[in-house]
Amino acid sequence: MNRGVAFALAALGILYLISSNTRAQNESTMDTSPVMLPDTTHPADTLTIVNATPGPGTKLPRGSPISITIEVEYTLASLDAARLVVSIGEIKATSPNCSGATSAEFSDAAAIDIQRGTNRTELTVVWSGDTGQATKGRVYGIGFIAFFPSIWTAASPRTRFKYFGMAPGYCYPFGP
């Protein structure tokens, strides 16, 4: 192999490593530090969590998966079809009752396809229970979880179309 080819291959290898590290850092930041404020684009598209079981404020035991059933009412006006995603964000115990939280680590989510119009639907998300299984090994021990709904495009590759931020009134303490 001549020196020119070896140099070119080495340069490509360095660029690949830089690109991989940057992508991993971006994905890590995206997963662990979501923007807490909803976006204001597409104001005609709305979402309200109507009910959840167990009810808000219920202390959840950590250490094993827990199913949470969520009833939502949405209006989808900007797209004919989309995907509704409700993510669970784990919040440190330093933000009592989720107030003042500036970040959350998304651990689990549920998704369903939705259609244009105003509708009610139900979905069940299984919270992994602060076991570290869904958070790359991070375990809080005590803290809070909250819901973070969003709408994604229906076509692949899916992109986030609207982010609603943390759903008000649905905060759950967890711990031993």
C-alpha positions in Angstrom: 0.0 0.0 0.0 1.5 3.4 -0.9 1.7 6.3 1.5 -1.0 8.3 -0.1 -3.6 5.5 0.2 -2.5 4.8 3.8 -2.9 8.5 4.7 -6.3 8.8 3.1 -7.5 5.7 4.9 -6.2 7.0 8.2 -7.9 10.4 7.6 -11.2 8.6 6.9 -10.9 6.6 10.1 -10.3 9.7 12.1 -13.3 11.4 10.5 -15.5 8.3 11.2 -14.4 8.4 14.9 -15.2 12.1 15.2 -18.5 11.6 13.5 -19.4 8.6 15.6 -18.5 10.4 18.9 -20.4 13.5 17.9 -23.5 11.5 17.0 -23.3 9.5 20.3 -22.9 12.8 22.3 -25.9 14.3 20.4 -28.1 11.2 21.0 -27.0 11.1 24.7 -27.9 14.8 25.1 -31.2 14.3 23.3 -32.2 11.4 25.5 -31.2 12.8 28.8 -31.9 16.5 28.6 -35.1 17.1 26.8 -36.4 20.6 26.5 -39.0 21.0 29.2 -41.0 23.7 27.4 -43.5 22.8 24.7 -42.9 24.1 21.2 -45.4 26.7 19.9 -45.5 25.5 16.2 -48.8 24.2 14.9 -51.1 25.7 17.5 -54.1 23.9 16.1 -52.6 20.6 17.1 -53.4 20.0 20.7 -53.1 17.2 23.3 -54.5 16.8 26.8 -54.0 13.9 29.2 -57.5 13.3 30.5 -56.8 10.5 32.9 -54.1 8.0 34.0 -54.2 4.9 36.1 -52.7 4.7 38.6 -53.7 8.3 39.4 -51.3 11.2 39.6 -49.4 11.5 42.8 -49.5 7.7 43.4 -46.1 6.7 44.9 -44.6 4.0 42.5 -42.4 1.3 43.9 -39.1 1.1 42.0 -37.4 -2.1 41.0 -39.9 -3.7 38.6 -41.9 -2.7 35.6 -45.2 -0.9 36.2 -48.0 -0.4 33.5 -49.6 3.0 33.4 -52.7 3.5 31.3 -53.1 7.0 29.8 -56.2 8.4 28.2 -55.6 11.4 25.9 -57.7 13.7 23.9 -56.0 15.2 20.9 -56.7 17.4 17.9 -54.6 16.7 14.8 -55.2 19.5 12.3 -51.9 19.8 10.4 -51.5 16.3 9.2 -53.8 13.6 7.9 -52.0 10.9 9.9 -49.3 10.8 12.6 -47.9 8.9 15.5 -48.6 9.9 19.1 -45.8 9.2 21.5 -46.0 9.5 25.3 -42.5 9.2 26.8 -41.8 8.8 30.5 -39.2 11.2 31.9 -37.4 10.4 35.1 -36.7 13.5 37.2 -34.3 13.8 40.1 -35.7 14.0 43.6 -34.4 17.6 43.9 -37.5 18.8 41.9 -40.3 18.2 44.3 -43.5 17.1 42.6 -41.8 17.8 39.3 -41.8 21.5 39.9 -38.8 23.5 38.7 -37.4 20.5 36.7 -35.2 21.6 34.0 -34.4 18.2 32.6 -35.6 14.6 32.6 -34.1 11.4 31.4 -36.5 9.7 29.0 -36.7 6.0 29.9 -39.7 4.4 28.4 -42.5 5.3 25.8 -45.6 4.1 24.1 -46.8 5.0 20.7 -50.0 4.8 18.6 -51.1 5.9 15.2 -53.6 8.7 15.1 -55.7 10.4 12.4 -56.8 13.9 11.6 -59.6 15.3 13.8 -60.4 15.5 17.5 -60.4 12.1 19.2 -59.9 10.3 22.5 -57.7 7.3 22.8 -55.9 5.2 25.4 -52.4 3.8 25.5 -50.4 1.9 28.0 -46.8 2.7 28.7 -44.7 0.4 30.8 -42.3 2.2 33.1 -39.2 0.1 33.6 -39.2 0.9 37.3 -35.8 2.8 37.7 -33.9 -0.4 37.2 -31.3 1.1 34.9 -32.5 -1.2 32.1 -33.9 1.7 30.0 -31.4 4.4 31.1 -28.0 3.0 30.2 -27.5 1.8 33.7 -28.5 5.0 35.6 -30.6 4.4 38.7 -32.0 7.3 40.7 -33.2 5.4 43.7 -35.8 8.1 44.4 -37.3 10.7 42.2 -40.3 11.5 40.1 -41.7 10.4 36.7 -43.8 12.6 34.4 -45.3 12.2 30.9 -43.9 14.0 27.9 -46.2 13.7 24.9 -45.3 14.4 21.3 -46.5 13.9 17.7 -44.3 12.4 15.1 -44.8 12.1 11.3 -46.4 8.9 10.1 -44.0 8.3 7.2 -40.6 6.8 7.6 -38.2 8.2 8.6 -40.3 9.5 11.4 -39.5 13.0 12.6 -40.9 14.8 15.6 -43.6 17.2 14.4 -44.7 18.7 17.7 -43.5 18.4 21.3 -45.9 19.3 24.1 -43.4 19.4 27.0 -44.2 17.9 30.4 -47.9 17.1 30.9 -49.2 19.3 33.7 -50.7 17.6 36.8 -49.2 14.1 36.1 -46.3 13.7 38.4 -45.5 10.4 40.2 -43.0 10.0 43.1 -41.0 6.8 43.1 -38.7 5.2 45.6 -38.3 2.4 48.0 
